[in-house]
Amino acid sequence: MASASSEMGFARERPDDPFPRTLWTEVVQVAGDPGAERSRREASWERLVGMYRRPIELCLRAKLRGHPAAVRSDELVDEFFSYLVQHAIVEKAKRGVGSFRGYIQGVIKNFAHSTKRADAKHGVVFDADAMDAGGIDDRLIVEEERAWANGLLREALVLLAKKNPRQAEAIRLRYGIAAGAPAQEESALALDAVAARLGSGKHAIEELLRRARAELKVILLRCVVESLDTSEPETYHLTFVGERDLVLRRAEEEWPGLLMEQR
């Protein structure tokens, strides 16, 4: 079976590949490498927190459903990142765990259990039946998936901006999504307004956006690849298909027409 990398038209880690280091290699491995330069580690941790804070908060809230701690999920996110540092969790993350999203979800599950045990020791009362019988709120699962897709898409936009700033700017203006921080965003603009802002004709901007969307999708899929285990081809391919479809579906729900074929 051909790997997903070859299906997407690029070979991983080619010397001439303009995007050889993304989520796993650049962010996770550097953030968890005690031997890396301090500035690189801090920058990688900042990107890791920016990409994962919202999905982690939603996942924690789901895991703690029925527990009083769920109402302080925002505060618990800070505790969770401290937990990652104290237990060297990121350093232990290897490409043998399926997907990094799945790995983080497993860590969150352990963290939630630790939180419950600690609260129980201090006499905190909670509805165990609600937690066990109620399962995980489907709405929170969808929100977590959307937040995950949002983080990967922003990572892909950062890479696109490095390669072709004009394409990234066109996407930011047309769809109201910025590379990196959401604070940089503004309302989506009509095509005529984008053309005016970029000083080009409408047809030129349509072509620019067509190429930008295609390039962004390739980079996004590369980000998905970089978040997966590649040691077992069969497992890797199936995991890739699932993660790819999830990211594209959730991103399309939030930004219709950004990644899907235009009709």
C-alpha atoms as an extended CHARMM CRD file, in Angstrom:
* protein
*
       263  EXT
         1         1  MET       CA              0.0000000000        0.0000000000        0.0000000000  PROA      1               0.0000000000
         2         2  ALA       CA              1.3530000000        3.4160000000       -0.8990000000  PROA      2               0.0000000000
         3         3  SER       CA              2.0110000000        5.7480000000        1.9590000000  PROA      3               0.0000000000
         4         4  ALA       CA             -0.1710000000        8.8200000000        2.4330000000  PROA      4               0.0000000000
         5         5  SER       CA              2.9290000000       10.9470000000        1.8360000000  PROA      5               0.0000000000
         6         6  SER       CA              3.3630000000        9.6330000000       -1.7000000000  PROA      6               0.0000000000
         7         7  GLU       CA             -0.3850000000        9.9570000000       -2.3080000000  PROA      7               0.0000000000
         8         8  MET       CA             -0.1310000000       13.6480000000       -1.5210000000  PROA      8               0.0000000000
         9         9  GLY       CA              2.6720000000       14.1210000000       -4.0130000000  PROA      9               0.0000000000
        10        10  PHE       CA              5.6720000000       14.6880000000       -1.7670000000  PROA      10              0.0000000000
        11        11  ALA       CA              8.3680000000       12.6070000000       -0.1330000000  PROA      11              0.0000000000
        12        12  ARG       CA              8.8870000000       13.2060000000        3.5520000000  PROA      12              0.0000000000
        13        13  GLU       CA             12.1000000000       14.8770000000        4.6680000000  PROA      13              0.0000000000
        14        14  ARG       CA             13.4160000000       15.5880000000        1.1630000000  PROA      14              0.0000000000
        15        15  PRO       CA             16.4060000000       17.9890000000        1.2400000000  PROA      15              0.0000000000
        16        16  ASP       CA             14.5470000000       20.3730000000       -1.0700000000  PROA      16              0.0000000000
        17        17  ASP       CA             11.2410000000       20.1110000000        0.7910000000  PROA      17              0.0000000000
        18        18  PRO       CA             10.2200000000       23.6530000000        1.8700000000  PROA      18              0.0000000000
        19        19  PHE       CA              8.1970000000       22.2470000000        4.7740000000  PROA      19              0.0000000000
        20        20  PRO       CA             10.3530000000       19.5090000000        6.3260000000  PROA      20              0.0000000000
        21        21  ARG       CA              9.6120000000       20.3560000000        9.9510000000  PROA      21              0.0000000000
        22        22  THR       CA              6.1260000000       20.9470000000       11.3010000000  PROA      22              0.0000000000
        23        23  LEU       CA              4.0730000000       19.8810000000       14.3150000000  PROA      23              0.0000000000
        24        24  TRP       CA              5.9360000000       16.7860000000       15.4540000000  PROA      24              0.0000000000
        25        25  THR       CA              9.5050000000       17.5040000000       14.3950000000  PROA      25              0.0000000000
        26        26  GLU       CA              9.6270000000       21.2430000000       15.0170000000  PROA      26              0.0000000000
        27        27  VAL       CA              7.2180000000       21.7520000000       17.8900000000  PROA      27              0.0000000000
        28        28  VAL       CA              6.8950000000       18.5470000000       19.9010000000  PROA      28              0.0000000000
        29        29  GLN       CA             10.4290000000       17.2030000000       19.5930000000  PROA      29              0.0000000000
        30        30  VAL       CA             12.0960000000       20.5660000000       20.2110000000  PROA      30              0.0000000000
        31        31  ALA       CA              9.7990000000       21.4270000000       23.1440000000  PROA      31              0.0000000000
        32        32  GLY       CA             10.6430000000       18.0900000000       24.7310000000  PROA      32              0.0000000000
        33        33  ASP       CA             14.3890000000       18.1290000000       24.0340000000  PROA      33              0.0000000000
        34        34  PRO       CA             16.3950000000       19.1380000000       27.1450000000  PROA      34              0.0000000000
        35        35  GLY       CA             19.4370000000       19.5660000000       24.9060000000  PROA      35              0.0000000000
        36        36  ALA       CA             17.8230000000       22.1330000000       22.6120000000  PROA      36              0.0000000000
        37        37  GLU       CA             18.6670000000       25.8030000000       22.9220000000  PROA      37              0.0000000000
        38        38  ARG       CA             16.5430000000       27.5200000000       25.5510000000  PROA      38              0.0000000000
        39        39  SER       CA             15.1400000000       30.0570000000       23.0740000000  PROA      39              0.0000000000
        40        40  ARG       CA             14.0940000000       27.2700000000       20.6730000000  PROA      40              0.0000000000
        41        41  ARG       CA             12.4760000000       25.2710000000       23.4580000000  PROA      41              0.0000000000
        42        42  GLU       CA             10.5730000000       28.3130000000       24.7360000000  PROA      42              0.0000000000
        43        43  ALA       CA              9.3900000000       29.1890000000       21.2350000000  PROA      43              0.0000000000
        44        44  SER       CA              8.2430000000       25.5930000000       20.6520000000  PROA      44              0.0000000000
        45        45  TRP       CA              6.4330000000       25.4860000000       23.9870000000  PROA      45              0.0000000000
        46        46  GLU       CA              4.6810000000       28.7380000000       23.1040000000  PROA      46              0.0000000000
        47        47  ARG       CA              3.4920000000       27.2530000000       19.8120000000  PROA      47              0.0000000000
        48        48  LEU       CA              2.4910000000       24.0030000000       21.5220000000  PROA      48              0.0000000000
        49        49  VAL       CA              0.4230000000       25.8530000000       24.1200000000  PROA      49              0.0000000000
        50        50  GLY       CA             -1.1360000000       28.0770000000       21.4650000000  PROA      50              0.0000000000
        51        51  MET       CA             -2.1850000000       25.0910000000       19.3510000000  PROA      51              0.0000000000
        52        52  TYR       CA             -3.3840000000       22.8650000000       22.1650000000  PROA      52              0.0000000000
        53        53  ARG       CA             -4.7680000000       25.0590000000       24.9360000000  PROA      53              0.0000000000
        54        54  ARG       CA             -8.3430000000       25.1390000000       23.6250000000  PROA      54              0.0000000000
        55        55  PRO       CA             -8.5650000000       21.4320000000       22.6460000000  PROA      55              0.0000000000
        56        56  ILE       CA             -7.0390000000       20.4250000000       25.9830000000  PROA      56              0.0000000000
        57        57  GLU       CA             -9.5100000000       22.5350000000       27.9440000000  PROA      57              0.0000000000
        58        58  LEU       CA            -12.4540000000       20.9990000000       26.0770000000  PROA      58              0.0000000000
        59        59  CYS       CA            -11.0940000000       17.4790000000       26.4590000000  PROA      59              0.0000000000
        60        60  LEU       CA            -10.5090000000       18.0320000000       30.1880000000  PROA      60              0.0000000000
        61        61  ARG       CA            -14.0580000000       19.3220000000       30.5930000000  PROA      61              0.0000000000
        62        62  ALA       CA            -15.3590000000       16.1880000000       28.8840000000  PROA      62              0.0000000000
        63        63  LYS       CA            -13.2310000000       13.8340000000       31.0010000000  PROA      63              0.0000000000
        64        64  LEU       CA            -14.3470000000       15.6060000000       34.1920000000  PROA      64              0.0000000000
        65        65  ARG       CA            -18.0490000000       15.6690000000       33.3510000000  PROA      65              0.0000000000
        66        66  GLY       CA            -20.0650000000       15.5260000000       36.5870000000  PROA      66              0.0000000000
        67        67  HSD       CA            -17.0490000000       16.5330000000       38.6870000000  PROA      67              0.0000000000
        68        68  PRO       CA            -16.7920000000       19.9580000000       40.3690000000  PROA      68              0.0000000000
        69        69  ALA       CA            -13.3600000000       20.4510000000       38.8050000000  PROA      69              0.0000000000
        70        70  ALA       CA            -14.9860000000       20.7250000000       35.3710000000  PROA      70              0.0000000000
        71        71  VAL       CA            -16.0720000000       24.2850000000       36.1360000000  PROA      71              0.0000000000
        72        72  ARG       CA            -12.4360000000       25.3380000000       36.5390000000  PROA      72              0.0000000000
        73        73  SER       CA            -11.2560000000       23.7410000000       33.3170000000  PROA      73              0.0000000000
        74        74  ASP       CA             -9.4640000000       26.9360000000       32.2590000000  PROA      74              0.0000000000
        75        75  GLU       CA             -7.4050000000       26.9030000000       35.4510000000  PROA      75              0.0000000000
        76        76  LEU       CA             -6.7640000000       23.1890000000       35.0460000000  PROA      76              0.0000000000
        77        77  VAL       CA             -5.2130000000       23.7570000000       31.6190000000  PROA      77              0.0000000000
        78        78  ASP       CA             -2.3840000000       25.6680000000       33.3030000000  PROA      78              0.0000000000
        79        79  GLU       CA             -2.0070000000       22.8360000000       35.7920000000  PROA      79              0.0000000000
        80        80  PHE       CA             -1.9780000000       20.3580000000       32.9130000000  PROA      80              0.0000000000
        81        81  PHE       CA              0.9050000000       22.0970000000       31.1500000000  PROA      81              0.0000000000
        82        82  SER       CA              2.8030000000       22.1480000000       34.4600000000  PROA      82              0.0000000000
        83        83  TYR       CA              2.0380000000       18.4260000000       34.6990000000  PROA      83              0.0000000000
        84        84  LEU       CA              3.5660000000       17.9200000000       31.2370000000  PROA      84              0.0000000000
        85        85  VAL       CA              6.7650000000       19.6270000000       32.3790000000  PROA      85              0.0000000000
        86        86  GLN       CA              7.0220000000       17.9740000000       35.7980000000  PROA      86              0.0000000000
        87        87  HSD       CA              6.5660000000       14.4750000000       34.3850000000  PROA      87              0.0000000000
        88        88  ALA       CA              8.5420000000       15.0700000000       31.1690000000  PROA      88              0.0000000000
        89        89  ILE       CA              5.4920000000       13.9620000000       29.1980000000  PROA      89              0.0000000000
        90        90  VAL       CA              6.4350000000       15.6780000000       25.9610000000  PROA      90              0.0000000000
        91        91  GLU       CA              9.9390000000       14.2010000000       26.1010000000  PROA      91              0.0000000000
        92        92  LYS       CA              8.3630000000       10.7410000000       26.1900000000  PROA      92              0.0000000000
        93        93  ALA       CA              6.1720000000       11.3390000000       23.1440000000  PROA      93              0.0000000000
        94        94  LYS       CA              7.4700000000        9.1680000000       20.3190000000  PROA      94              0.0000000000
        95        95  ARG       CA              6.1940000000        8.3840000000       16.8550000000  PROA      95              0.0000000000
        96        96  GLY       CA              4.9310000000        5.0340000000       17.9870000000  PROA      96              0.0000000000
        97        97  VAL       CA              1.6560000000        6.0920000000       19.5180000000  PROA      97              0.0000000000
        98        98  GLY       CA             -0.6460000000        6.5410000000       16.5140000000  PROA      98              0.0000000000
        99        99  SER       CA             -1.2830000000       10.2890000000       16.5010000000  PROA      99              0.0000000000
       100       100  PHE       CA             -0.1020000000       13.0590000000       18.7780000000  PROA      100             0.0000000000
       101       101  ARG       CA             -3.7390000000       14.0490000000       19.3060000000  PROA      101             0.0000000000
       102       102  GLY       CA             -4.4540000000       10.5350000000       20.5560000000  PROA      102             0.0000000000
       103       103  TYR       CA             -1.3480000000       10.6290000000       22.7480000000  PROA      103             0.0000000000
       104       104  ILE       CA             -2.3830000000       13.9250000000       24.3350000000  PROA      104             0.0000000000
       105       105  GLN       CA             -5.9140000000       12.6090000000       24.9150000000  PROA      105             0.0000000000
       106       106  GLY       CA             -4.4400000000        9.6490000000       26.7970000000  PROA      106             0.0000000000
       107       107  VAL       CA             -2.3280000000       11.9770000000       28.9320000000  PROA      107             0.0000000000
       108       108  ILE       CA             -5.3980000000       14.1170000000       29.6570000000  PROA      108             0.0000000000
       109       109  LYS       CA             -7.2820000000       11.0030000000       30.7670000000  PROA      109             0.0000000000
       110       110  ASN       CA             -4.5090000000       10.1590000000       33.2480000000  PROA      110             0.0000000000
       111       111  PHE       CA             -4.3790000000       13.7640000000       34.4510000000  PROA      111             0.0000000000
       112       112  ALA       CA             -8.1530000000       13.8120000000       34.9840000000  PROA      112             0.0000000000
       113       113  HSD       CA             -7.9490000000       10.6120000000       37.0420000000  PROA      113             0.0000000000
       114       114  SER       CA             -5.1780000000       12.1620000000       39.1410000000  PROA      114             0.0000000000
       115       115  THR       CA             -7.3320000000       15.2500000000       39.6910000000  PROA      115             0.0000000000
       116       116  LYS       CA            -10.2700000000       13.1140000000       40.8230000000  PROA      116             0.0000000000
       117       117  ARG       CA             -8.0890000000       11.1090000000       43.2240000000  PROA      117             0.0000000000
       118       118  ALA       CA             -6.5560000000       14.2490000000       44.7020000000  PROA      118             0.0000000000
       119       119  ASP       CA             -9.9810000000       15.8440000000       45.2000000000  PROA      119             0.0000000000
       120       120  ALA       CA            -11.3390000000       12.6620000000       46.7700000000  PROA      120             0.0000000000
       121       121  LYS       CA             -8.5340000000       12.7410000000       49.3500000000  PROA      121             0.0000000000
       122       122  HSD       CA             -9.6220000000       16.2520000000       50.2650000000  PROA      122             0.0000000000
       123       123  GLY       CA            -13.2480000000       15.2310000000       50.6630000000  PROA      123             0.0000000000
       124       124  VAL       CA            -14.5990000000       16.7070000000       47.4400000000  PROA      124             0.0000000000
       125       125  VAL       CA            -18.0040000000       15.1570000000       46.6770000000  PROA      125             0.0000000000
       126       126  PHE       CA            -19.0410000000       14.5940000000       43.0770000000  PROA      126             0.0000000000
       127       127  ASP       CA            -21.6460000000       12.6660000000       41.1080000000  PROA      127             0.0000000000
       128       128  ALA       CA            -19.7880000000        9.4930000000       40.0900000000  PROA      128             0.0000000000
       129       129  ASP       CA            -22.9000000000        8.0680000000       38.4090000000  PROA      129             0.0000000000
       130       130  ALA       CA            -23.1580000000       11.1070000000       36.1530000000  PROA      130             0.0000000000
       131       131  MET       CA            -19.5270000000       10.7420000000       35.1770000000  PROA      131             0.0000000000
       132       132  ASP       CA            -19.7750000000        7.0110000000       34.4730000000  PROA      132             0.0000000000
       133       133  ALA       CA            -23.2670000000        6.7490000000       33.0120000000  PROA      133             0.0000000000
       134       134  GLY       CA            -23.2810000000       10.0040000000       31.1170000000  PROA      134             0.0000000000
       135       135  GLY       CA            -20.1470000000        9.2630000000       29.1260000000  PROA      135             0.0000000000
       136       136  ILE       CA            -18.5150000000       12.0900000000       27.2180000000  PROA      136             0.0000000000
       137       137  ASP       CA            -20.7000000000       14.8810000000       25.9050000000  PROA      137             0.0000000000
       138       138  ASP       CA            -20.7820000000       14.5780000000       22.1130000000  PROA      138             0.0000000000
       139       139  ARG       CA            -20.8460000000       18.3490000000       21.8240000000  PROA      139             0.0000000000
       140       140  LEU       CA            -17.5480000000       18.5950000000       23.6610000000  PROA      140             0.0000000000
       141       141  ILE       CA            -16.0340000000       15.9610000000       21.3910000000  PROA      141             0.0000000000
       142       142  VAL       CA            -17.0180000000       17.9990000000       18.3370000000  PROA      142             0.0000000000
       143       143  GLU       CA            -15.6650000000       21.1790000000       19.9310000000  PROA      143             0.0000000000
       144       144  GLU       CA            -12.3790000000       19.4420000000       20.7520000000  PROA      144             0.0000000000
       145       145  GLU       CA            -12.0750000000       18.1720000000       17.2000000000  PROA      145             0.0000000000
       146       146  ARG       CA            -12.7580000000       21.6290000000       15.8140000000  PROA      146             0.0000000000
       147       147  ALA       CA            -10.1660000000       23.1460000000       18.1230000000  PROA      147             0.0000000000
       148       148  TRP       CA             -7.6430000000       20.5240000000       16.9980000000  PROA      148             0.0000000000
       149       149  ALA       CA             -8.3600000000       21.2720000000       13.3360000000  PROA      149             0.0000000000
       150       150  ASN       CA             -8.1530000000       24.9980000000       14.0820000000  PROA      150             0.0000000000
       151       151  GLY       CA             -4.6930000000       24.5930000000       15.6310000000  PROA      151             0.0000000000
       152       152  LEU       CA             -3.3580000000       22.5420000000       12.7250000000  PROA      152             0.0000000000
       153       153  LEU       CA             -4.8100000000       24.9620000000       10.1890000000  PROA      153             0.0000000000
       154       154  ARG       CA             -3.1170000000       27.9020000000       11.8780000000  PROA      154             0.0000000000
       155       155  GLU       CA              0.1440000000       25.9690000000       11.9050000000  PROA      155             0.0000000000
       156       156  ALA       CA             -0.2670000000       25.3480000000        8.1770000000  PROA      156             0.0000000000
       157       157  LEU       CA             -0.9350000000       29.0600000000        7.6200000000  PROA      157             0.0000000000
       158       158  VAL       CA              2.2640000000       29.9500000000        9.4740000000  PROA      158             0.0000000000
       159       159  LEU       CA              4.1650000000       27.7460000000        7.0380000000  PROA      159             0.0000000000
       160       160  LEU       CA              2.2890000000       29.1480000000        4.0430000000  PROA      160             0.0000000000
       161       161  ALA       CA              3.0800000000       32.6910000000        5.1840000000  PROA      161             0.0000000000
       162       162  LYS       CA              6.7840000000       31.8270000000        5.2440000000  PROA      162             0.0000000000
       163       163  LYS       CA              6.6430000000       30.4230000000        1.7250000000  PROA      163             0.0000000000
       164       164  ASN       CA              4.1650000000       32.8510000000        0.1290000000  PROA      164             0.0000000000
       165       165  PRO       CA              3.1060000000       35.7960000000        2.3260000000  PROA      165             0.0000000000
       166       166  ARG       CA              0.7230000000       37.1490000000       -0.3080000000  PROA      166             0.0000000000
       167       167  GLN       CA             -1.2140000000       33.8910000000       -0.4860000000  PROA      167             0.0000000000
       168       168  ALA       CA             -1.4730000000       33.7680000000        3.3170000000  PROA      168             0.0000000000
       169       169  GLU       CA             -2.6320000000       37.3880000000        3.4310000000  PROA      169             0.0000000000
       170       170  ALA       CA             -5.2850000000       36.7240000000        0.7890000000  PROA      170             0.0000000000
       171       171  ILE       CA             -6.6520000000       33.8490000000        2.8750000000  PROA      171             0.0000000000
       172       172  ARG       CA             -6.5940000000       35.9620000000        6.0180000000  PROA      172             0.0000000000
       173       173  LEU       CA             -8.6030000000       38.7130000000        4.3590000000  PROA      173             0.0000000000
       174       174  ARG       CA            -11.0560000000       36.4750000000        2.4850000000  PROA      174             0.0000000000
       175       175  TYR       CA            -11.7930000000       34.0110000000        5.2980000000  PROA      175             0.0000000000
       176       176  GLY       CA            -10.9700000000       36.0210000000        8.4120000000  PROA      176             0.0000000000
       177       177  ILE       CA             -8.3460000000       33.6240000000        9.7080000000  PROA      177             0.0000000000
       178       178  ALA       CA             -4.7800000000       34.6290000000       10.4970000000  PROA      178             0.0000000000
       179       179  ALA       CA             -1.5680000000       32.6310000000       10.6770000000  PROA      179             0.0000000000
       180       180  GLY       CA             -0.8060000000       31.9850000000       14.3260000000  PROA      180             0.0000000000
       181       181  ALA       CA             -2.7010000000       34.0840000000       16.8450000000  PROA      181             0.0000000000
       182       182  PRO       CA             -6.4960000000       34.5510000000       16.5660000000  PROA      182             0.0000000000
       183       183  ALA       CA             -5.9870000000       38.0710000000       17.9720000000  PROA      183             0.0000000000
       184       184  GLN       CA             -4.6940000000       39.1030000000       14.5470000000  PROA      184             0.0000000000
       185       185  GLU       CA             -7.9830000000       38.2410000000       12.8550000000  PROA      185             0.0000000000
       186       186  GLU       CA            -10.6760000000       40.4830000000       11.4730000000  PROA      186             0.0000000000
       187       187  SER       CA            -13.9770000000       39.9080000000        9.7310000000  PROA      187             0.0000000000
       188       188  ALA       CA            -13.9040000000       38.0620000000        6.4170000000  PROA      188             0.0000000000
       189       189  LEU       CA            -14.0190000000       40.3720000000        3.4180000000  PROA      189             0.0000000000
       190       190  ALA       CA            -15.8610000000       40.1110000000        0.1150000000  PROA      190             0.0000000000
       191       191  LEU       CA            -13.7710000000       39.3250000000       -2.9420000000  PROA      191             0.0000000000
       192       192  ASP       CA            -13.9220000000       42.9270000000       -4.2060000000  PROA      192             0.0000000000
       193       193  ALA       CA            -12.6790000000       44.2000000000       -0.8520000000  PROA      193             0.0000000000
       194       194  VAL       CA             -9.7990000000       41.7070000000       -0.8490000000  PROA      194             0.0000000000
       195       195  ALA       CA             -8.8370000000       42.8590000000       -4.3590000000  PROA      195             0.0000000000
       196       196  ALA       CA             -8.8630000000       46.4750000000       -3.2070000000  PROA      196             0.0000000000
       197       197  ARG       CA             -6.7400000000       45.7150000000       -0.1220000000  PROA      197             0.0000000000
       198       198  LEU       CA             -4.1700000000       43.8010000000       -2.1610000000  PROA      198             0.0000000000
       199       199  GLY       CA             -4.1910000000       46.2100000000       -5.0690000000  PROA      199             0.0000000000
       200       200  SER       CA             -5.1280000000       43.6720000000       -7.7510000000  PROA      200             0.0000000000
       201       201  GLY       CA             -8.0560000000       42.9740000000      -10.0250000000  PROA      201             0.0000000000
       202       202  LYS       CA            -10.8660000000       40.6580000000       -8.9770000000  PROA      202             0.0000000000
       203       203  HSD       CA             -9.9190000000       37.8950000000      -11.4170000000  PROA      203             0.0000000000
       204       204  ALA       CA             -6.2730000000       38.0150000000      -10.3030000000  PROA      204             0.0000000000
       205       205  ILE       CA             -7.3650000000       37.6450000000       -6.6780000000  PROA      205             0.0000000000
       206       206  GLU       CA             -9.6510000000       34.7270000000       -7.5680000000  PROA      206             0.0000000000
       207       207  GLU       CA             -6.6510000000       32.9430000000       -9.1080000000  PROA      207             0.0000000000
       208       208  LEU       CA             -4.4380000000       33.8740000000       -6.1550000000  PROA      208             0.0000000000
       209       209  LEU       CA             -6.9890000000       32.4270000000       -3.7340000000  PROA      209             0.0000000000
       210       210  ARG       CA             -7.3960000000       29.2730000000       -5.8090000000  PROA      210             0.0000000000
       211       211  ARG       CA             -3.6620000000       28.6210000000       -5.6480000000  PROA      211             0.0000000000
       212       212  ALA       CA             -3.5020000000       29.6480000000       -1.9850000000  PROA      212             0.0000000000
       213       213  ARG       CA             -6.2570000000       27.2110000000       -0.9880000000  PROA      213             0.0000000000
       214       214  ALA       CA             -4.5990000000       24.3610000000       -2.8810000000  PROA      214             0.0000000000
       215       215  GLU       CA             -1.2160000000       25.1050000000       -1.3180000000  PROA      215             0.0000000000
       216       216  LEU       CA             -2.7070000000       25.4600000000        2.1510000000  PROA      216             0.0000000000
       217       217  LYS       CA             -4.4320000000       22.0970000000        1.8470000000  PROA      217             0.0000000000
       218       218  VAL       CA             -1.1740000000       20.3640000000        0.8790000000  PROA      218             0.0000000000
       219       219  ILE       CA              0.6330000000       21.9690000000        3.8210000000  PROA      219             0.0000000000
       220       220  LEU       CA             -2.2210000000       21.1330000000        6.2010000000  PROA      220             0.0000000000
       221       221  LEU       CA             -2.1040000000       17.4830000000        5.1640000000  PROA      221             0.0000000000
       222       222  ARG       CA              1.6170000000       17.5750000000        5.7580000000  PROA      222             0.0000000000
       223       223  CYS       CA              0.9410000000       18.8630000000        9.2650000000  PROA      223             0.0000000000
       224       224  VAL       CA             -1.4310000000       15.9180000000        9.7550000000  PROA      224             0.0000000000
       225       225  VAL       CA              1.2960000000       13.5340000000        8.5440000000  PROA      225             0.0000000000
       226       226  GLU       CA              3.7790000000       15.0960000000       10.9460000000  PROA      226             0.0000000000
       227       227  SER       CA              1.4440000000       14.3930000000       13.8690000000  PROA      227             0.0000000000
       228       228  LEU       CA              1.3160000000       10.6360000000       13.2000000000  PROA      228             0.0000000000
       229       229  ASP       CA              3.3050000000        7.5080000000       13.8640000000  PROA      229             0.0000000000
       230       230  THR       CA              5.0340000000        6.4120000000       10.6490000000  PROA      230             0.0000000000
       231       231  SER       CA              6.7160000000        3.2300000000       11.8590000000  PROA      231             0.0000000000
       232       232  GLU       CA              3.9020000000        0.8490000000       10.8630000000  PROA      232             0.0000000000
       233       233  PRO       CA              2.7080000000        1.5020000000        7.2600000000  PROA      233             0.0000000000
       234       234  GLU       CA             -0.6670000000       -0.2260000000        7.5830000000  PROA      234             0.0000000000
       235       235  THR       CA             -1.6120000000        1.4260000000       10.8730000000  PROA      235             0.0000000000
       236       236  TYR       CA             -0.1820000000        4.7320000000        9.7310000000  PROA      236             0.0000000000
       237       237  HSD       CA             -2.2570000000        4.8100000000        6.5520000000  PROA      237             0.0000000000
       238       238  LEU       CA             -5.5190000000        4.1000000000        8.3500000000  PROA      238             0.0000000000
       239       239  THR       CA             -4.7350000000        6.6430000000       11.0480000000  PROA      239             0.0000000000
       240       240  PHE       CA             -3.8420000000        9.2360000000        8.4320000000  PROA      240             0.0000000000
       241       241  VAL       CA             -7.1270000000        8.7610000000        6.5770000000  PROA      241             0.0000000000
       242       242  GLY       CA             -9.0960000000        9.1830000000        9.7960000000  PROA      242             0.0000000000
       243       243  GLU       CA             -7.1790000000       12.2490000000       10.9690000000  PROA      243             0.0000000000
       244       244  ARG       CA             -7.2050000000       13.8040000000        7.4850000000  PROA      244             0.0000000000
       245       245  ASP       CA            -10.9690000000       13.4360000000        7.1210000000  PROA      245             0.0000000000
       246       246  LEU       CA            -11.5830000000       14.7530000000       10.6300000000  PROA      246             0.0000000000
       247       247  VAL       CA             -9.4380000000       17.8640000000       10.1240000000  PROA      247             0.0000000000
       248       248  LEU       CA            -10.8800000000       18.6730000000        6.6980000000  PROA      248             0.0000000000
       249       249  ARG       CA            -14.4670000000       18.1350000000        7.8810000000  PROA      249             0.0000000000
       250       250  ARG       CA            -14.1480000000       20.2710000000       11.0110000000  PROA      250             0.0000000000
       251       251  ALA       CA            -12.2190000000       23.0160000000        9.2110000000  PROA      251             0.0000000000
       252       252  GLU       CA            -14.8420000000       23.1330000000        6.4570000000  PROA      252             0.0000000000
       253       253  GLU       CA            -17.5740000000       23.5140000000        9.0630000000  PROA      253             0.0000000000
       254       254  GLU       CA            -15.8740000000       26.6180000000       10.4270000000  PROA      254             0.0000000000
       255       255  TRP       CA            -14.5870000000       28.0860000000        7.1480000000  PROA      255             0.0000000000
       256       256  PRO       CA            -16.8540000000       26.8770000000        4.3010000000  PROA      256             0.0000000000
       257       257  GLY       CA            -15.0730000000       26.7220000000        0.9710000000  PROA      257             0.0000000000
       258       258  LEU       CA            -11.5700000000       27.1510000000        2.3820000000  PROA      258             0.0000000000
       259       259  LEU       CA            -10.3320000000       23.6160000000        1.7900000000  PROA      259             0.0000000000
       260       260  MET       CA            -12.9990000000       21.9060000000       -0.2550000000  PROA      260             0.0000000000
       261       261  GLU       CA            -13.3420000000       22.1380000000       -4.0350000000  PROA      261             0.0000000000
       262       262  GLN       CA            -15.0660000000       25.3110000000       -5.1560000000  PROA      262             0.0000000000
       263       263  ARG       CA            -18.2380000000       24.7080000000       -7.1800000000  PROA      263             0.0000000000
